[in-house]
Amino acid sequence: MKQTPTYIKNLLMPSTKPPSARRVWSIDLETVWLPFFTATNAMGDTAIPVDALGSPIRLAYAKDGSVKFSPTGRPVTRVAKPISDSVTLVRQNFVANLMSYAEQVATEKQEDYASQVELARNAGQPIIAHDRAELDKAIQAQLEEAMRQAQEEAVAQAEAQEVVKEPTEPEKELVPA
């Protein structure tokens, strides 16, 4: 392996497209998934039903067949199952490709890969140490606050019990007549 493939380089390039409507796997349905799956259908690579591409957002139904509503009263929608299933397949393949690429680089360029791992580990050490120290301080402060509150509650309970124990008047003895 001599050069990084273009598709990997493209994954690392910033994009200036603003976020838009409905997302599936954090990717816009209307501007990315629908054109992509329309293209894959046109090329014969997929056979996603045209009704799913034509109406990708569907009402969600309860098991009894009634339309689902959210707690706020809005109707619940879902992505058509063929599109959702295809996105899941793309996602699984994407993850597999990322893992395969990383394994290929780690195998073919062992020294460079090991060097990058060591550089990252060394660069991360001060951050990890700082975060650990800050966490220890925060936990200690929480413990001290909890102890202070517990002592205040104990003092308040002790004072309340002392008030109850203080006799107001000696009880009069009842004498039978």
C-alpha positions as CSV (number, residue, x, y, z in Angstrom):
1,M,0.0,0.0,0.0
2,K,1.7,3.1,-1.2
3,Q,-1.0,5.9,-1.0
4,T,-4.1,6.5,1.0
5,P,-7.2,5.7,-1.2
6,T,-9.1,8.8,-2.3
7,Y,-12.3,7.6,-0.6
8,I,-10.5,7.6,2.7
9,K,-9.0,11.0,2.1
10,N,-12.5,12.3,1.2
11,L,-13.8,11.1,4.6
12,L,-11.3,13.3,6.3
13,M,-12.1,16.5,4.4
14,P,-14.3,19.1,6.0
15,S,-17.7,19.7,4.4
16,T,-19.4,23.1,4.3
17,K,-22.9,21.7,3.8
18,P,-25.3,23.0,6.5
19,P,-27.4,20.4,8.4
20,S,-30.9,19.9,7.1
21,A,-34.0,17.9,7.7
22,R,-34.6,14.2,8.7
23,R,-31.4,12.3,9.4
24,V,-30.8,8.5,9.3
25,W,-27.6,7.4,11.0
26,S,-26.8,11.2,11.4
27,I,-26.8,11.6,7.6
28,D,-29.5,13.7,5.8
29,L,-32.2,11.5,4.2
30,E,-33.3,13.9,1.5
31,T,-29.9,15.2,0.2
32,V,-27.7,12.1,0.8
33,W,-29.5,8.8,1.3
34,L,-32.3,9.3,-1.3
35,P,-30.0,10.4,-4.1
36,F,-27.5,7.7,-3.2
37,F,-30.1,4.9,-3.2
38,T,-31.7,6.2,-6.4
39,A,-28.3,6.0,-8.0
40,T,-27.6,2.5,-6.7
41,N,-31.1,1.4,-8.0
42,A,-30.3,3.0,-11.4
43,M,-27.0,1.1,-11.5
44,G,-28.6,-2.1,-10.5
45,D,-26.7,-2.4,-7.3
46,T,-29.8,-2.3,-5.1
47,A,-33.5,-3.0,-5.6
48,I,-35.1,-0.6,-3.1
49,P,-38.8,-0.3,-3.9
50,V,-39.7,2.9,-5.6
51,D,-42.5,3.5,-3.1
52,A,-39.9,3.6,-0.3
53,L,-37.9,6.2,-2.3
54,G,-41.0,8.1,-3.2
55,S,-42.4,8.2,0.3
56,P,-39.4,7.6,2.7
57,I,-41.1,9.1,5.8
58,R,-44.1,7.1,7.0
59,L,-46.5,7.4,9.9
60,A,-45.7,5.0,12.7
61,Y,-48.5,2.8,13.8
62,A,-49.1,1.1,17.2
63,K,-49.6,-2.7,17.4
64,D,-53.4,-2.2,17.3
65,G,-53.1,-0.4,14.0
66,S,-53.8,3.1,15.3
67,V,-51.5,6.0,14.5
68,K,-48.8,6.6,17.1
69,F,-48.5,10.0,18.8
70,S,-45.7,11.4,20.9
71,P,-46.3,12.6,24.5
72,T,-46.4,16.1,23.1
73,G,-49.3,15.1,20.8
74,R,-47.4,15.1,17.5
75,P,-47.7,12.1,15.1
76,V,-44.7,9.8,15.2
77,T,-42.9,9.2,11.9
78,R,-40.4,6.6,10.8
79,V,-38.2,5.9,7.8
80,A,-39.5,3.3,5.4
81,K,-38.1,-0.1,6.3
82,P,-36.3,-0.8,3.0
83,I,-34.4,2.5,3.3
84,S,-33.7,1.9,7.0
85,D,-32.5,-1.7,6.3
86,S,-30.2,-0.4,3.4
87,V,-28.7,2.3,5.7
88,T,-28.0,-0.4,8.3
89,L,-26.2,-2.5,5.6
90,V,-24.2,0.6,4.4
91,R,-23.3,1.4,8.1
92,Q,-22.1,-2.2,8.8
93,N,-20.1,-2.2,5.6
94,F,-18.6,1.2,6.4
95,V,-17.5,0.0,9.8
96,A,-16.0,-3.2,8.3
97,N,-14.1,-1.1,5.7
98,L,-12.7,1.2,8.3
99,M,-11.5,-1.7,10.4
100,S,-10.1,-3.4,7.3
101,Y,-8.2,-0.3,6.2
102,A,-6.7,0.2,9.7
103,E,-5.7,-3.5,9.9
104,Q,-4.1,-3.2,6.4
105,V,-2.1,-0.1,7.3
106,A,-1.1,-1.6,10.6
107,T,0.2,-4.8,8.9
108,E,1.9,-3.1,5.9
109,K,3.4,-0.2,7.7
110,Q,4.0,-1.7,11.1
111,E,6.7,0.7,12.2
112,D,4.8,3.9,11.1
113,Y,1.6,2.6,12.7
114,A,3.4,1.7,15.9
115,S,5.1,5.1,15.9
116,Q,1.7,6.8,15.6
117,V,0.3,4.7,18.5
118,E,3.2,5.6,20.7
119,L,3.0,9.3,19.8
120,A,-0.7,9.4,20.6
121,R,-0.2,7.5,23.9
122,N,2.6,9.9,25.0
123,A,0.6,12.9,23.9
124,G,-2.4,11.7,25.9
125,Q,-0.6,11.0,29.1
126,P,-0.5,14.6,30.4
127,I,-4.2,15.0,29.6
128,I,-5.1,11.8,31.4
129,A,-3.0,12.8,34.4
130,H,-4.6,16.3,34.5
131,D,-8.1,14.8,34.2
132,R,-7.4,12.3,36.9
133,A,-6.1,15.0,39.3
134,E,-9.2,17.2,38.5
135,L,-11.5,14.2,39.1
136,D,-9.8,13.4,42.4
137,K,-10.2,17.0,43.5
138,A,-13.9,17.0,42.5
139,I,-14.6,13.8,44.3
140,Q,-12.8,15.0,47.4
141,A,-14.8,18.2,47.4
142,Q,-18.0,16.2,47.0
143,L,-17.0,14.0,49.9
144,E,-16.2,17.0,52.1
145,E,-19.6,18.6,51.2
146,A,-21.4,15.4,52.0
147,M,-19.6,15.0,55.3
148,R,-20.4,18.7,56.2
149,Q,-24.1,18.1,55.4
150,A,-24.2,14.9,57.4
151,Q,-22.7,16.6,60.4
152,E,-25.2,19.5,60.1
153,E,-28.0,17.0,60.0
154,A,-26.7,15.1,62.9
155,V,-26.3,18.3,65.0
156,A,-29.9,19.3,64.0
157,Q,-31.2,15.9,65.0
158,A,-29.4,16.0,68.3
159,E,-30.8,19.5,69.0
160,A,-34.3,18.3,68.1
161,Q,-34.0,15.3,70.5
162,E,-32.7,17.6,73.3
163,V,-35.8,19.8,72.9
164,V,-38.1,16.8,73.1
165,K,-36.3,15.5,76.2
166,E,-36.5,18.8,78.2
167,P,-39.3,18.5,80.6
168,T,-41.7,21.4,80.6
169,E,-43.4,20.6,83.9
170,P,-43.2,17.7,86.2
171,E,-46.1,15.4,85.6
172,K,-48.6,15.4,88.4
173,E,-49.1,12.2,90.2
174,L,-52.6,10.8,90.1
175,V,-53.8,9.7,93.4
176,P,-56.9,7.5,93.7
177,A,-59.7,9.1,95.7
